[in-house]
Amino acid sequence: MGQLASRHDVIAVRLSDPMEMLMPDLGLLTFQDAESGEQLFVDTTDRGFRKRFAAAAEAREEQLRGAFQRAGVDTLELSTEDDITDAVLRFADMRKHRFASPVSGTGAVPA
């Protein structure tokens, strides 16, 4: 990704659902891995499990953000709870202001 970003303007677009970060208390659940078919029986009433789930989800997010940052890739993060149009317009505006040329004022993205 870093090599691609060194030659091109790369943007990562991520769509997430808040439920990916927090496990609600839903009682006993069975999860199945879509690839392996492996099943895991989980008691979501267990606060310790929900805390570990949230910590693992946050660690995964930090790893992804760090990888994008190290590669020099901007990230448009969208949530299923947000107005996607608003989020895209805010992101485009942020990039426009960041890449605006202070000398020419054309707003051109550097090559």
Biopython code that builds the backbone (N, CA, C, O; Angstrom):
import numpy as np
from Bio.PDB.StructureBuilder import StructureBuilder

atoms = [
    (1, "MET", "N", (0.822, -1.182, 0.000)),
    (1, "MET", "CA", (0.000, 0.000, 0.000)),
    (1, "MET", "C", (0.870, 1.251, 0.000)),
    (1, "MET", "O", (0.558, 2.232, -0.676)),
    (2, "GLY", "N", (1.953, 1.214, 0.754)),
    (2, "GLY", "CA", (2.859, 2.352, 0.810)),
    (2, "GLY", "C", (3.491, 2.652, -0.536)),
    (2, "GLY", "O", (3.637, 3.816, -0.910)),
    (3, "GLN", "N", (3.870, 1.605, -1.270)),
    (3, "GLN", "CA", (4.450, 1.805, -2.601)),
    (3, "GLN", "C", (3.426, 2.416, -3.539)),
    (3, "GLN", "O", (3.760, 3.317, -4.308)),
    (4, "LEU", "N", (2.217, 1.958, -3.495)),
    (4, "LEU", "CA", (1.154, 2.498, -4.334)),
    (4, "LEU", "C", (0.915, 3.968, -3.981)),
    (4, "LEU", "O", (0.780, 4.808, -4.870)),
    (5, "ALA", "N", (0.863, 4.274, -2.689)),
    (5, "ALA", "CA", (0.604, 5.642, -2.248)),
    (5, "ALA", "C", (1.754, 6.582, -2.578)),
    (5, "ALA", "O", (1.549, 7.792, -2.673)),
    (6, "SER", "N", (2.969, 6.047, -2.757)),
    (6, "SER", "CA", (4.091, 6.917, -3.102)),
    (6, "SER", "C", (4.003, 7.413, -4.541)),
    (6, "SER", "O", (4.645, 8.403, -4.892)),
    (7, "ARG", "N", (3.220, 6.742, -5.371)),
    (7, "ARG", "CA", (3.102, 7.128, -6.781)),
    (7, "ARG", "C", (1.708, 7.618, -7.160)),
    (7, "ARG", "O", (1.520, 8.222, -8.216)),
    (8, "HIS", "N", (0.734, 7.352, -6.292)),
    (8, "HIS", "CA", (-0.650, 7.687, -6.613)),
    (8, "HIS", "C", (-1.344, 8.269, -5.389)),
    (8, "HIS", "O", (-0.886, 8.102, -4.259)),
    (9, "ASP", "N", (-2.445, 8.946, -5.631)),
    (9, "ASP", "CA", (-3.269, 9.452, -4.536)),
    (9, "ASP", "C", (-4.211, 8.321, -4.127)),
    (9, "ASP", "O", (-5.184, 8.033, -4.825)),
    (10, "VAL", "N", (-3.917, 7.681, -2.994)),
    (10, "VAL", "CA", (-4.676, 6.519, -2.545)),
    (10, "VAL", "C", (-5.547, 6.920, -1.361)),
    (10, "VAL", "O", (-5.095, 7.586, -0.429)),
    (11, "ILE", "N", (-6.794, 6.502, -1.421)),
    (11, "ILE", "CA", (-7.734, 6.753, -0.329)),
    (11, "ILE", "C", (-8.339, 5.420, 0.079)),
    (11, "ILE", "O", (-8.858, 4.681, -0.758)),
    (12, "ALA", "N", (-8.268, 5.116, 1.366)),
    (12, "ALA", "CA", (-8.929, 3.924, 1.892)),
    (12, "ALA", "C", (-10.332, 4.337, 2.337)),
    (12, "ALA", "O", (-10.500, 5.334, 3.039)),
    (13, "VAL", "N", (-11.321, 3.572, 1.929)),
    (13, "VAL", "CA", (-12.696, 3.832, 2.341)),
    (13, "VAL", "C", (-13.133, 2.666, 3.214)),
    (13, "VAL", "O", (-13.112, 1.509, 2.793)),
    (14, "ARG", "N", (-13.529, 2.996, 4.439)),
    (14, "ARG", "CA", (-13.944, 1.963, 5.388)),
    (14, "ARG", "C", (-15.372, 2.214, 5.815)),
    (14, "ARG", "O", (-15.731, 3.321, 6.215)),
    (15, "LEU", "N", (-16.174, 1.184, 5.728)),
    (15, "LEU", "CA", (-17.558, 1.249, 6.210)),
    (15, "LEU", "C", (-17.653, 0.349, 7.429)),
    (15, "LEU", "O", (-17.338, -0.839, 7.364)),
    (16, "SER", "N", (-18.086, 0.919, 8.532)),
    (16, "SER", "CA", (-18.161, 0.126, 9.759)),
    (16, "SER", "C", (-19.532, 0.285, 10.411)),
    (16, "SER", "O", (-20.282, 1.222, 10.138)),
    (17, "ASP", "N", (-19.813, -0.656, 11.265)),
    (17, "ASP", "CA", (-21.044, -0.652, 12.044)),
    (17, "ASP", "C", (-20.611, -0.589, 13.510)),
    (17, "ASP", "O", (-19.736, -1.352, 13.921)),
    (18, "PRO", "N", (-21.204, 0.303, 14.306)),
    (18, "PRO", "CA", (-20.812, 0.393, 15.723)),
    (18, "PRO", "C", (-20.880, -0.946, 16.452)),
    (18, "PRO", "O", (-20.173, -1.143, 17.440)),
    (19, "MET", "N", (-21.708, -1.856, 15.988)),
    (19, "MET", "CA", (-21.807, -3.170, 16.626)),
    (19, "MET", "C", (-20.519, -3.983, 16.465)),
    (19, "MET", "O", (-20.330, -4.988, 17.151)),
    (20, "GLU", "N", (-19.633, -3.551, 15.560)),
    (20, "GLU", "CA", (-18.354, -4.244, 15.397)),
    (20, "GLU", "C", (-17.406, -3.940, 16.554)),
    (20, "GLU", "O", (-16.436, -4.664, 16.775)),
    (21, "MET", "N", (-17.689, -2.868, 17.288)),
    (21, "MET", "CA", (-16.797, -2.441, 18.363)),
    (21, "MET", "C", (-17.281, -2.870, 19.755)),
    (21, "MET", "O", (-16.471, -3.070, 20.660)),
    (22, "LEU", "N", (-18.573, -3.007, 19.919)),
    (22, "LEU", "CA", (-19.126, -3.332, 21.235)),
    (22, "LEU", "C", (-20.049, -4.530, 21.117)),
    (22, "LEU", "O", (-20.933, -4.568, 20.261)),
    (23, "MET", "N", (-19.834, -5.498, 21.978)),
    (23, "MET", "CA", (-20.696, -6.677, 22.010)),
    (23, "MET", "C", (-21.821, -6.401, 23.008)),
    (23, "MET", "O", (-21.559, -6.227, 24.199)),
    (24, "PRO", "N", (-23.050, -6.361, 22.542)),
    (24, "PRO", "CA", (-24.153, -6.143, 23.489)),
    (24, "PRO", "C", (-24.433, -7.403, 24.314)),
    (24, "PRO", "O", (-24.049, -8.510, 23.934)),
    (25, "ASP", "N", (-25.095, -7.215, 25.427)),
    (25, "ASP", "CA", (-25.490, -8.328, 26.288)),
    (25, "ASP", "C", (-26.727, -8.975, 25.660)),
    (25, "ASP", "O", (-27.851, -8.511, 25.851)),
    (26, "LEU", "N", (-26.500, -10.049, 24.910)),
    (26, "LEU", "CA", (-27.582, -10.749, 24.211)),
    (26, "LEU", "C", (-27.797, -12.164, 24.718)),
    (26, "LEU", "O", (-28.590, -12.920, 24.157)),
    (27, "GLY", "N", (-27.093, -12.518, 25.775)),
    (27, "GLY", "CA", (-27.227, -13.872, 26.310)),
    (27, "GLY", "C", (-26.254, -14.832, 25.637)),
    (27, "GLY", "O", (-25.147, -14.448, 25.259)),
    (28, "LEU", "N", (-26.671, -16.068, 25.494)),
    (28, "LEU", "CA", (-25.823, -17.100, 24.900)),
    (28, "LEU", "C", (-25.961, -17.067, 23.383)),
    (28, "LEU", "O", (-27.071, -17.091, 22.851)),
    (29, "LEU", "N", (-24.816, -17.012, 22.688)),
    (29, "LEU", "CA", (-24.799, -16.953, 21.227)),
    (29, "LEU", "C", (-23.799, -17.957, 20.669)),
    (29, "LEU", "O", (-22.820, -18.313, 21.325)),
    (30, "THR", "N", (-24.062, -18.402, 19.459)),
    (30, "THR", "CA", (-23.109, -19.231, 18.728)),
    (30, "THR", "C", (-22.617, -18.433, 17.535)),
    (30, "THR", "O", (-23.412, -17.960, 16.722)),
    (31, "PHE", "N", (-21.300, -18.285, 17.434)),
    (31, "PHE", "CA", (-20.678, -17.603, 16.302)),
    (31, "PHE", "C", (-20.059, -18.659, 15.402)),
    (31, "PHE", "O", (-19.531, -19.664, 15.878)),
    (32, "GLN", "N", (-20.128, -18.423, 14.101)),
    (32, "GLN", "CA", (-19.526, -19.359, 13.153)),
    (32, "GLN", "C", (-18.614, -18.599, 12.210)),
    (32, "GLN", "O", (-19.014, -17.605, 11.603)),
    (33, "ASP", "N", (-17.367, -19.085, 12.092)),
    (33, "ASP", "CA", (-16.404, -18.513, 11.159)),
    (33, "ASP", "C", (-16.873, -18.846, 9.745)),
    (33, "ASP", "O", (-17.083, -20.012, 9.414)),
    (34, "ALA", "N", (-17.035, -17.818, 8.917)),
    (34, "ALA", "CA", (-17.560, -18.006, 7.566)),
    (34, "ALA", "C", (-16.623, -18.832, 6.689)),
    (34, "ALA", "O", (-17.084, -19.533, 5.788)),
    (35, "GLU", "N", (-15.324, -18.759, 6.937)),
    (35, "GLU", "CA", (-14.363, -19.479, 6.101)),
    (35, "GLU", "C", (-14.153, -20.918, 6.556)),
    (35, "GLU", "O", (-14.172, -21.845, 5.746)),
    (36, "SER", "N", (-13.953, -21.095, 7.849)),
    (36, "SER", "CA", (-13.611, -22.433, 8.349)),
    (36, "SER", "C", (-14.823, -23.233, 8.815)),
    (36, "SER", "O", (-14.766, -24.460, 8.896)),
    (37, "GLY", "N", (-15.909, -22.546, 9.119)),
    (37, "GLY", "CA", (-17.078, -23.226, 9.657)),
    (37, "GLY", "C", (-16.973, -23.488, 11.154)),
    (37, "GLY", "O", (-17.910, -24.004, 11.765)),
    (38, "GLU", "N", (-15.833, -23.133, 11.747)),
    (38, "GLU", "CA", (-15.629, -23.343, 13.182)),
    (38, "GLU", "C", (-16.667, -22.538, 13.963)),
    (38, "GLU", "O", (-16.947, -21.384, 13.641)),
    (39, "GLN", "N", (-17.233, -23.169, 14.993)),
    (39, "GLN", "CA", (-18.234, -22.510, 15.810)),
    (39, "GLN", "C", (-17.697, -22.240, 17.204)),
    (39, "GLN", "O", (-16.895, -23.003, 17.744)),
    (40, "LEU", "N", (-18.158, -21.138, 17.770)),
    (40, "LEU", "CA", (-17.750, -20.732, 19.111)),
    (40, "LEU", "C", (-19.004, -20.354, 19.888)),
    (40, "LEU", "O", (-19.793, -19.525, 19.435)),
    (41, "PHE", "N", (-19.187, -20.953, 21.044)),
    (41, "PHE", "CA", (-20.327, -20.681, 21.915)),
    (41, "PHE", "C", (-19.896, -19.614, 22.911)),
    (41, "PHE", "O", (-18.895, -19.789, 23.606)),
    (42, "VAL", "N", (-20.643, -18.501, 22.992)),
    (42, "VAL", "CA", (-20.230, -17.361, 23.807)),
    (42, "VAL", "C", (-21.377, -16.914, 24.711)),
    (42, "VAL", "O", (-22.535, -16.863, 24.296)),
    (43, "ASP", "N", (-21.024, -16.590, 25.956)),
    (43, "ASP", "CA", (-21.978, -16.019, 26.893)),
    (43, "ASP", "C", (-21.745, -14.508, 26.923)),
    (43, "ASP", "O", (-20.829, -14.024, 27.587)),
    (44, "THR", "N", (-22.585, -13.771, 26.196)),
    (44, "THR", "CA", (-22.387, -12.323, 26.105)),
    (44, "THR", "C", (-22.829, -11.585, 27.363)),
    (44, "THR", "O", (-22.659, -10.369, 27.447)),
    (45, "THR", "N", (-23.393, -12.289, 28.344)),
    (45, "THR", "CA", (-23.718, -11.641, 29.615)),
    (45, "THR", "C", (-22.459, -11.447, 30.454)),
    (45, "THR", "O", (-22.472, -10.697, 31.430)),
    (46, "ASP", "N", (-21.379, -12.115, 30.081)),
    (46, "ASP", "CA", (-20.098, -12.036, 30.797)),
    (46, "ASP", "C", (-19.430, -10.691, 30.493)),
    (46, "ASP", "O", (-18.976, -10.454, 29.373)),
    (47, "ARG", "N", (-19.375, -9.817, 31.501)),
    (47, "ARG", "CA", (-18.763, -8.488, 31.313)),
    (47, "ARG", "C", (-17.305, -8.578, 30.888)),
    (47, "ARG", "O", (-16.836, -7.777, 30.080)),
    (48, "GLY", "N", (-16.604, -9.538, 31.425)),
    (48, "GLY", "CA", (-15.196, -9.714, 31.060)),
    (48, "GLY", "C", (-15.040, -10.025, 29.581)),
    (48, "GLY", "O", (-14.144, -9.497, 28.923)),
    (49, "PHE", "N", (-15.912, -10.883, 29.056)),
    (49, "PHE", "CA", (-15.868, -11.192, 27.626)),
    (49, "PHE", "C", (-16.133, -9.939, 26.803)),
    (49, "PHE", "O", (-15.429, -9.678, 25.827)),
    (50, "ARG", "N", (-17.147, -9.157, 27.190)),
    (50, "ARG", "CA", (-17.476, -7.950, 26.429)),
    (50, "ARG", "C", (-16.339, -6.943, 26.481)),
    (50, "ARG", "O", (-16.080, -6.257, 25.491)),
    (51, "LYS", "N", (-15.649, -6.839, 27.625)),
    (51, "LYS", "CA", (-14.496, -5.934, 27.732)),
    (51, "LYS", "C", (-13.358, -6.405, 26.831)),
    (51, "LYS", "O", (-12.729, -5.594, 26.151)),
    (52, "ARG", "N", (-13.090, -7.719, 26.823)),
    (52, "ARG", "CA", (-12.027, -8.260, 25.962)),
    (52, "ARG", "C", (-12.380, -8.063, 24.486)),
    (52, "ARG", "O", (-11.510, -7.755, 23.671)),
    (53, "PHE", "N", (-13.644, -8.240, 24.152)),
    (53, "PHE", "CA", (-14.101, -8.038, 22.775)),
    (53, "PHE", "C", (-13.852, -6.589, 22.351)),
    (53, "PHE", "O", (-13.311, -6.337, 21.275)),
    (54, "ALA", "N", (-14.255, -5.627, 23.212)),
    (54, "ALA", "CA", (-14.072, -4.204, 22.907)),
    (54, "ALA", "C", (-12.587, -3.856, 22.794)),
    (54, "ALA", "O", (-12.197, -3.084, 21.918)),
    (55, "ALA", "N", (-11.761, -4.419, 23.674)),
    (55, "ALA", "CA", (-10.318, -4.143, 23.630)),
    (55, "ALA", "C", (-9.706, -4.699, 22.351)),
    (55, "ALA", "O", (-8.872, -4.040, 21.729)),
    (56, "ALA", "N", (-10.105, -5.893, 21.952)),
    (56, "ALA", "CA", (-9.588, -6.490, 20.713)),
    (56, "ALA", "C", (-10.032, -5.680, 19.500)),
    (56, "ALA", "O", (-9.254, -5.485, 18.567)),
    (57, "ALA", "N", (-11.264, -5.211, 19.507)),
    (57, "ALA", "CA", (-11.773, -4.406, 18.394)),
    (57, "ALA", "C", (-11.016, -3.088, 18.303)),
    (57, "ALA", "O", (-10.672, -2.647, 17.206)),
    (58, "GLU", "N", (-10.754, -2.457, 19.441)),
    (58, "GLU", "CA", (-10.010, -1.189, 19.449)),
    (58, "GLU", "C", (-8.569, -1.400, 18.983)),
    (58, "GLU", "O", (-8.031, -0.578, 18.243)),
    (59, "ALA", "N", (-7.945, -2.494, 19.411)),
    (59, "ALA", "CA", (-6.573, -2.790, 18.970)),
    (59, "ALA", "C", (-6.529, -2.983, 17.455)),
    (59, "ALA", "O", (-5.603, -2.515, 16.792)),
    (60, "ARG", "N", (-7.532, -3.673, 16.911)),
    (60, "ARG", "CA", (-7.612, -3.880, 15.461)),
    (60, "ARG", "C", (-7.748, -2.536, 14.738)),
    (60, "ARG", "O", (-7.113, -2.318, 13.706)),
    (61, "GLU", "N", (-8.568, -1.648, 15.275)),
    (61, "GLU", "CA", (-8.752, -0.323, 14.680)),
    (61, "GLU", "C", (-7.450, 0.476, 14.709)),
    (61, "GLU", "O", (-7.084, 1.112, 13.720)),
    (62, "GLU", "N", (-6.762, 0.441, 15.836)),
    (62, "GLU", "CA", (-5.488, 1.166, 15.956)),
    (62, "GLU", "C", (-4.462, 0.634, 14.964)),
    (62, "GLU", "O", (-3.716, 1.412, 14.367)),
    (63, "GLN", "N", (-4.417, -0.685, 14.782)),
    (63, "GLN", "CA", (-3.493, -1.275, 13.811)),
    (63, "GLN", "C", (-3.805, -0.802, 12.398)),
    (63, "GLN", "O", (-2.900, -0.436, 11.647)),
    (64, "LEU", "N", (-5.068, -0.807, 12.039)),
    (64, "LEU", "CA", (-5.461, -0.362, 10.699)),
    (64, "LEU", "C", (-5.132, 1.114, 10.481)),
    (64, "LEU", "O", (-4.555, 1.484, 9.458)),
    (65, "ARG", "N", (-5.502, 1.953, 11.451)),
    (65, "ARG", "CA", (-5.203, 3.382, 11.326)),
    (65, "ARG", "C", (-3.702, 3.622, 11.214)),
    (65, "ARG", "O", (-3.260, 4.445, 10.412)),
    (66, "GLY", "N", (-2.928, 2.913, 12.009)),
    (66, "GLY", "CA", (-1.476, 3.049, 11.951)),
    (66, "GLY", "C", (-0.917, 2.618, 10.605)),
    (66, "GLY", "O", (-0.028, 3.275, 10.064)),
    (67, "ALA", "N", (-1.426, 1.525, 10.064)),
    (67, "ALA", "CA", (-0.954, 1.049, 8.758)),
    (67, "ALA", "C", (-1.268, 2.066, 7.670)),
    (67, "ALA", "O", (-0.429, 2.330, 6.808)),
    (68, "PHE", "N", (-2.458, 2.633, 7.700)),
    (68, "PHE", "CA", (-2.817, 3.643, 6.701)),
    (68, "PHE", "C", (-1.947, 4.886, 6.857)),
    (68, "PHE", "O", (-1.494, 5.459, 5.866)),
    (69, "GLN", "N", (-1.715, 5.300, 8.093)),
    (69, "GLN", "CA", (-0.909, 6.486, 8.342)),
    (69, "GLN", "C", (0.537, 6.266, 7.879)),
    (69, "GLN", "O", (1.114, 7.130, 7.218)),
    (70, "ARG", "N", (1.120, 5.113, 8.223)),
    (70, "ARG", "CA", (2.501, 4.818, 7.807)),
    (70, "ARG", "C", (2.626, 4.767, 6.289)),
    (70, "ARG", "O", (3.666, 5.132, 5.740)),
    (71, "ALA", "N", (1.587, 4.323, 5.618)),
    (71, "ALA", "CA", (1.606, 4.225, 4.155)),
    (71, "ALA", "C", (1.295, 5.568, 3.499)),
    (71, "ALA", "O", (1.414, 5.698, 2.280)),
    (72, "GLY", "N", (0.901, 6.563, 4.284)),
    (72, "GLY", "CA", (0.564, 7.866, 3.722)),
    (72, "GLY", "C", (-0.773, 7.862, 2.993)),
    (72, "GLY", "O", (-0.955, 8.572, 2.005)),
    (73, "VAL", "N", (-1.705, 7.054, 3.492)),
    (73, "VAL", "CA", (-3.013, 6.906, 2.851)),
    (73, "VAL", "C", (-4.071, 7.610, 3.691)),
    (73, "VAL", "O", (-4.191, 7.362, 4.891)),
    (74, "ASP", "N", (-4.841, 8.495, 3.045)),
    (74, "ASP", "CA", (-5.980, 9.109, 3.719)),
    (74, "ASP", "C", (-7.077, 8.062, 3.856)),
    (74, "ASP", "O", (-7.208, 7.168, 3.020)),
    (75, "THR", "N", (-7.858, 8.184, 4.914)),
    (75, "THR", "CA", (-8.923, 7.219, 5.152)),
    (75, "THR", "C", (-10.254, 7.934, 5.320)),
    (75, "THR", "O", (-10.401, 8.825, 6.157)),
    (76, "LEU", "N", (-11.208, 7.529, 4.515)),
    (76, "LEU", "CA", (-12.581, 7.998, 4.653)),
    (76, "LEU", "C", (-13.301, 6.935, 5.463)),
    (76, "LEU", "O", (-13.543, 5.827, 4.985)),
    (77, "GLU", "N", (-13.643, 7.287, 6.702)),
    (77, "GLU", "CA", (-14.308, 6.328, 7.579)),
    (77, "GLU", "C", (-15.794, 6.642, 7.623)),
    (77, "GLU", "O", (-16.205, 7.727, 8.034)),
    (78, "LEU", "N", (-16.583, 5.679, 7.195)),
    (78, "LEU", "CA", (-18.029, 5.814, 7.167)),
    (78, "LEU", "C", (-18.645, 4.855, 8.173)),
    (78, "LEU", "O", (-18.138, 3.757, 8.399)),
    (79, "SER", "N", (-19.740, 5.288, 8.768)),
    (79, "SER", "CA", (-20.456, 4.450, 9.722)),
    (79, "SER", "C", (-21.870, 4.226, 9.208)),
    (79, "SER", "O", (-22.452, 5.083, 8.543)),
    (80, "THR", "N", (-22.402, 3.067, 9.528)),
    (80, "THR", "CA", (-23.779, 2.776, 9.149)),
    (80, "THR", "C", (-24.755, 3.709, 9.853)),
    (80, "THR", "O", (-25.915, 3.803, 9.452)),
    (81, "GLU", "N", (-24.303, 4.400, 10.898)),
    (81, "GLU", "CA", (-25.158, 5.331, 11.628)),
    (81, "GLU", "C", (-25.092, 6.756, 11.094)),
    (81, "GLU", "O", (-25.906, 7.595, 11.480)),
    (82, "ASP", "N", (-24.130, 7.045, 10.208)),
    (82, "ASP", "CA", (-23.926, 8.408, 9.717)),
    (82, "ASP", "C", (-24.640, 8.640, 8.396)),
    (82, "ASP", "O", (-25.035, 7.703, 7.701)),
    (83, "ASP", "N", (-24.791, 9.910, 8.073)),
    (83, "ASP", "CA", (-25.243, 10.303, 6.751)),
    (83, "ASP", "C", (-24.015, 10.215, 5.849)),
    (83, "ASP", "O", (-23.094, 11.023, 5.972)),
    (84, "ILE", "N", (-24.000, 9.248, 4.955)),
    (84, "ILE", "CA", (-22.809, 8.990, 4.141)),
    (84, "ILE", "C", (-22.487, 10.174, 3.240)),
    (84, "ILE", "O", (-21.316, 10.501, 3.046)),
    (85, "THR", "N", (-23.500, 10.815, 2.693)),
    (85, "THR", "CA", (-23.266, 11.970, 1.821)),
    (85, "THR", "C", (-22.534, 13.063, 2.582)),
    (85, "THR", "O", (-21.568, 13.632, 2.074)),
    (86, "ASP", "N", (-22.985, 13.362, 3.794)),
    (86, "ASP", "CA", (-22.319, 14.375, 4.621)),
    (86, "ASP", "C", (-20.862, 14.002, 4.886)),
    (86, "ASP", "O", (-19.971, 14.844, 4.774)),
    (87, "ALA", "N", (-20.626, 12.753, 5.234)),
    (87, "ALA", "CA", (-19.264, 12.304, 5.546)),
    (87, "ALA", "C", (-18.349, 12.430, 4.335)),
    (87, "ALA", "O", (-17.205, 12.863, 4.469)),
    (88, "VAL", "N", (-18.835, 12.059, 3.160)),
    (88, "VAL", "CA", (-18.014, 12.158, 1.940)),
    (88, "VAL", "C", (-17.725, 13.618, 1.617)),
    (88, "VAL", "O", (-16.602, 13.957, 1.243)),
    (89, "LEU", "N", (-18.719, 14.483, 1.756)),
    (89, "LEU", "CA", (-18.505, 15.910, 1.468)),
    (89, "LEU", "C", (-17.514, 16.537, 2.441)),
    (89, "LEU", "O", (-16.666, 17.330, 2.033)),
    (90, "ARG", "N", (-17.613, 16.188, 3.735)),
    (90, "ARG", "CA", (-16.647, 16.699, 4.728)),
    (90, "ARG", "C", (-15.234, 16.228, 4.406)),
    (90, "ARG", "O", (-14.279, 16.998, 4.508)),
    (91, "PHE", "N", (-15.102, 14.954, 4.014)),
    (91, "PHE", "CA", (-13.793, 14.392, 3.673)),
    (91, "PHE", "C", (-13.213, 15.114, 2.457)),
    (91, "PHE", "O", (-12.040, 15.487, 2.454)),
    (92, "ALA", "N", (-14.035, 15.307, 1.429)),
    (92, "ALA", "CA", (-13.565, 15.996, 0.216)),
    (92, "ALA", "C", (-13.155, 17.424, 0.536)),
    (92, "ALA", "O", (-12.157, 17.914, 0.008)),
    (93, "ASP", "N", (-13.912, 18.097, 1.395)),
    (93, "ASP", "CA", (-13.581, 19.466, 1.782)),
    (93, "ASP", "C", (-12.271, 19.509, 2.554)),
    (93, "ASP", "O", (-11.448, 20.399, 2.338)),
    (94, "MET", "N", (-12.074, 18.538, 3.465)),
    (94, "MET", "CA", (-10.821, 18.472, 4.237)),
    (94, "MET", "C", (-9.631, 18.301, 3.302)),
    (94, "MET", "O", (-8.611, 18.973, 3.452)),
    (95, "ARG", "N", (-9.768, 17.395, 2.334)),
    (95, "ARG", "CA", (-8.663, 17.163, 1.391)),
    (95, "ARG", "C", (-8.434, 18.377, 0.507)),
    (95, "ARG", "O", (-7.288, 18.697, 0.192)),
    (96, "LYS", "N", (-9.495, 19.060, 0.099)),
    (96, "LYS", "CA", (-9.371, 20.253, -0.739)),
    (96, "LYS", "C", (-8.571, 21.326, -0.005)),
    (96, "LYS", "O", (-7.672, 21.942, -0.578)),
    (97, "HIS", "N", (-8.903, 21.543, 1.264)),
    (97, "HIS", "CA", (-8.183, 22.551, 2.053)),
    (97, "HIS", "C", (-6.739, 22.142, 2.316)),
    (97, "HIS", "O", (-5.840, 22.983, 2.307)),
    (98, "ARG", "N", (-6.518, 20.874, 2.545)),
    (98, "ARG", "CA", (-5.164, 20.411, 2.834)),
    (98, "ARG", "C", (-4.257, 20.504, 1.615)),
    (98, "ARG", "O", (-3.077, 20.835, 1.735)),
    (99, "PHE", "N", (-4.804, 20.213, 0.450)),
    (99, "PHE", "CA", (-3.996, 20.222, -0.763)),
    (99, "PHE", "C", (-4.029, 21.544, -1.511)),
    (99, "PHE", "O", (-3.397, 21.671, -2.560)),
    (100, "ALA", "N", (-4.750, 22.528, -0.996)),
    (100, "ALA", "CA", (-4.805, 23.833, -1.662)),
    (100, "ALA", "C", (-3.400, 24.425, -1.692)),
    (100, "ALA", "O", (-2.702, 24.453, -0.679)),
    (101, "SER", "N", (-3.004, 24.891, -2.854)),
    (101, "SER", "CA", (-1.675, 25.476, -3.023)),
    (101, "SER", "C", (-1.674, 26.898, -2.480)),
    (101, "SER", "O", (-2.436, 27.736, -2.962)),
    (102, "PRO", "N", (-0.834, 27.191, -1.484)),
    (102, "PRO", "CA", (-0.810, 28.541, -0.930)),
    (102, "PRO", "C", (-0.247, 29.560, -1.921)),
    (102, "PRO", "O", (-0.502, 30.757, -1.783)),
    (103, "VAL", "N", (0.516, 29.101, -2.921)),
    (103, "VAL", "CA", (1.129, 30.013, -3.885)),
    (103, "VAL", "C", (0.162, 30.334, -5.015)),
    (103, "VAL", "O", (-0.085, 31.504, -5.307)),
    (104, "SER", "N", (-0.392, 29.292, -5.660)),
    (104, "SER", "CA", (-1.217, 29.524, -6.834)),
    (104, "SER", "C", (-2.688, 29.690, -6.497)),
    (104, "SER", "O", (-3.426, 30.343, -7.234)),
    (105, "GLY", "N", (-3.127, 29.092, -5.366)),
    (105, "GLY", "CA", (-4.527, 29.178, -5.002)),
    (105, "GLY", "C", (-5.445, 28.378, -5.899)),
    (105, "GLY", "O", (-6.658, 28.586, -5.884)),
    (106, "THR", "N", (-4.887, 27.459, -6.689)),
    (106, "THR", "CA", (-5.703, 26.687, -7.634)),
    (106, "THR", "C", (-6.374, 25.497, -6.986)),
    (106, "THR", "O", (-7.351, 24.969, -7.518)),
    (107, "GLY", "N", (-5.863, 25.066, -5.843)),
    (107, "GLY", "CA", (-6.434, 23.895, -5.201)),
    (107, "GLY", "C", (-5.996, 22.598, -5.851)),
    (107, "GLY", "O", (-6.587, 21.551, -5.588)),
    (108, "ALA", "N", (-4.982, 22.640, -6.686)),
    (108, "ALA", "CA", (-4.516, 21.449, -7.385)),
    (108, "ALA", "C", (-3.857, 20.496, -6.404)),
    (108, "ALA", "O", (-3.173, 20.913, -5.469)),
    (109, "VAL", "N", (-4.074, 19.218, -6.633)),
    (109, "VAL", "CA", (-3.449, 18.185, -5.826)),
    (109, "VAL", "C", (-2.029, 17.995, -6.319)),
    (109, "VAL", "O", (-1.831, 17.826, -7.522)),
    (110, "PRO", "N", (-1.027, 18.014, -5.444)),
    (110, "PRO", "CA", (0.359, 17.830, -5.882)),
    (110, "PRO", "C", (0.559, 16.488, -6.557)),
    (110, "PRO", "O", (-0.068, 15.499, -6.178)),
    (111, "ALA", "N", (1.424, 16.447, -7.551)),
    (111, "ALA", "CA", (1.689, 15.203, -8.293)),
    (111, "ALA", "C", (2.622, 14.303, -7.532)),
    (111, "ALA", "O", (2.954, 13.216, -8.005)),
]
sb = StructureBuilder()
sb.init_structure("model")
sb.init_model(0)
sb.init_chain("A")
sb.init_seg("    ")
for serial, (resi, resn, name, xyz) in enumerate(atoms, 1):
    if name == "N":
        sb.init_residue(resn, " ", resi, " ")
    sb.init_atom(name, np.array(xyz, "f"), 0.0, 1.0, " ", f" {name:<3s}", serial, name[0])
structure = sb.get_structure()
